[in-house]
Amino acid sequence: MFASPAYAQSTGAASAQGGGIAALFVQALPLILIFGIFYILMIRPQQKRMKEQKLAIEATKKGDEVITGGGHIGKVISVNGDEVEVEFAPGHRHRVVKSMLAEVRPKGAKPAND
């Protein structure tokens, strides 16, 4: 009774041939900017950190202190291909696959709070 049908109408500029492409670009621009900012602030730094961690694990050598994926801290006794032998306590050694190492601390590295 009080409601009347409403019909969508396009404006003259939007219905023109070039206006459709411009309108599409204006609508897509915020999404492109959001993805660009997301890439710069989150994806790129994570990829850089993963690359540095991979290089550090591959460069593991005898005497380095390592942290395994389970949180165990030990000293590298020997390196054989993709495995390392880690001593967690005097006389307590285990072979660990390099890919399971979470962090490598170079020989002689001191904690920041000492």
C-alpha positions in Angstrom: 0.0 0.0 0.0 2.8 2.5 0.9 5.5 0.6 -0.9 6.2 1.4 -4.6 8.5 -0.7 -6.8 12.0 0.7 -7.2 14.0 0.1 -10.3 17.8 0.4 -10.7 18.9 2.8 -13.2 22.4 3.5 -14.5 23.9 6.9 -14.8 24.9 8.2 -18.1 28.6 8.1 -17.4 28.6 4.6 -16.1 26.7 3.2 -19.1 29.2 4.6 -21.6 31.8 2.2 -23.1 34.8 3.6 -21.3 33.0 4.2 -18.1 32.5 0.5 -17.4 36.2 -0.2 -17.5 37.0 2.8 -15.3 34.3 1.8 -12.8 35.6 -1.7 -12.6 39.1 -0.4 -12.0 37.9 1.9 -9.2 36.1 -1.0 -7.6 39.1 -3.4 -7.9 41.7 -0.8 -6.7 41.0 -1.2 -3.0 41.4 -5.0 -3.2 44.6 -4.7 -5.1 46.0 -2.2 -2.5 45.0 -4.5 0.4 46.7 -7.5 -1.2 49.8 -5.4 -1.9 50.0 -4.1 1.7 49.4 -7.7 3.0 52.3 -9.0 0.8 54.7 -6.3 1.9 53.9 -6.5 5.6 53.3 -10.2 6.1 54.3 -12.6 3.3 57.6 -11.1 2.2 59.2 -10.9 5.7 58.0 -14.5 6.5 59.6 -15.8 3.3 62.8 -14.0 4.1 62.9 -15.5 7.6 62.2 -19.0 6.3 65.1 -18.6 3.8 67.5 -17.5 6.5 66.5 -20.3 8.8 66.9 -22.9 6.1 70.4 -21.6 5.3 71.4 -21.6 9.0 70.2 -25.2 9.4 72.1 -26.3 6.2 75.2 -24.7 7.5 75.1 -26.5 10.9 78.6 -27.6 11.9 80.3 -29.4 14.8 80.2 -27.3 18.0 77.0 -25.4 17.2 74.2 -25.3 19.8 70.8 -26.4 18.3 67.2 -26.4 19.4 65.1 -29.3 18.1 61.4 -29.0 17.0 60.5 -30.5 20.4 62.4 -27.9 22.3 65.4 -29.9 23.3 68.7 -27.9 23.4 71.9 -29.7 22.6 75.4 -29.4 21.1 76.2 -30.8 17.7 78.8 -33.6 17.9 79.0 -34.6 14.2 77.2 -33.8 10.9 76.5 -36.6 8.4 74.6 -35.5 5.3 71.0 -34.6 6.4 71.5 -35.9 9.9 73.3 -34.5 12.9 74.4 -36.2 16.1 73.4 -34.0 19.1 74.6 -34.4 22.7 71.8 -33.3 25.0 73.7 -34.3 28.2 77.1 -35.8 28.9 77.0 -39.2 27.3 73.4 -38.8 26.1 73.6 -38.5 22.2 70.9 -38.7 19.6 70.9 -38.6 15.8 68.5 -35.9 14.6 67.4 -35.1 11.0 68.4 -31.6 10.1 64.8 -30.7 9.0 63.7 -31.2 12.6 66.0 -28.5 13.9 64.2 -25.3 14.9 67.1 -23.0 15.6 70.9 -23.0 15.3 73.1 -21.0 17.6 76.6 -20.6 16.4 79.5 -21.7 18.5 80.3 -19.1 21.2 77.0 -17.2 21.0 76.0 -15.6 24.3 72.4 -15.1 25.5 71.3 -11.4 25.4 70.5 -11.3 29.1 73.9 -12.4 30.5 
